[in-house]
Amino acid sequence: MPIKPENKKRYPKNWKEIRAAILKRAANKCEFCGIENGVIKGNGSKVVLTIAHLDHTPEHCDPNNLRALCQKCHNTYDAKHRAETRRKTREGACT
């Protein structure tokens, strides 16, 4: 997923190099489903690999915590975390 502007400072200065190393390790394919980066699907959408932090912490850039994922797999992986974050935000807004 794109880096949100408010989180940009949480990423290391060498993020581009880290990202490139993870994509190389993954052979430019999603590490969950195996779809290749840049493939045009039957519906006309293009696969773009992103780098997922398995613990959802941008500062934790150990290769064991990072995976190259297609949009679908990344969204699926993050869904529970995003729901929890939204719930906490709503609870905080109500107090």
N, C-alpha and C positions, 0 to 999 in steps of 0.2 A: 504494500500500500504506500501511497506517497507519504512523505514525512510531513506532518502537520507543522505549520510555521511555529506554533508555540512549543513544539518538541525539538526543533532543529538543534538547539544548543545541547541537547541531551546525547546526541550522536557524536562519536569521536571524529576528529578532523580527517582521519584516513578512512572514512566510511566508504568512499568510492572503491578503494583498494580492497577493503574487507568484502564488499558486495561482489566485486569481480572474482575474488578467490572462492566464494561460496558458489557462484554460478559455474565456475570452472569445475569445482568438486562435483557438482550435480550434473556435469556434462550438458549444461544448458537445458535441463529438463526438470519438471516439477518433481521434487523428492517424495511426494505422496502418491500422485497418480501417474507420473511418467510422461505427461504430455510435453511436447517440445516447445520451447520459446519461439514465438513468431508464427506459429501455425495458424492458418485461417480456418476456422471451424465452418461447418455447413451453414451456420446462420450468419456468416460474414464477420463474426467477431474475431479479433486477433488475440492470441494468448501472449500475455506479458508477465514474465516471472517477477516476483517481488521477493524480498528477503524477510522472513518471519522470525521474530524473537519468540522462542517457545515459552519463555517466562514473562513475555510482554514487557520487558524492561530494556529500553533502548541503550542504556549504559552497559548492559551485559552482552558484549560482543564476542564471547568465546565461540569458536566454530561449532562446538557441541550444542550451543544454544540457538544456532541459526540454521534455517532451512530455506532453500529456494522453492517457492511455491507459486503455482498459478493463482489467478485471482479467485477462482472457485474454491480451491483448497484453503487458501489463506482466509477467505471470508468464513468458511465453515469452521476452521480451527479457532478463529477469533470470536465467533458468535457468542459463546457462553461468557467470555471475558467482557465483551461489549455490553451484554445484557446486565451483567453484574455492576459494571461501571455506571450504566444509565440508572439502575435501581438506587445505587448509593447517591448519585447526583440528585435524583428526585427526593430521596429521604432528607438530604442536606438542605434542599430548597424549601422543604416543608417545615423545618424547625426554626 
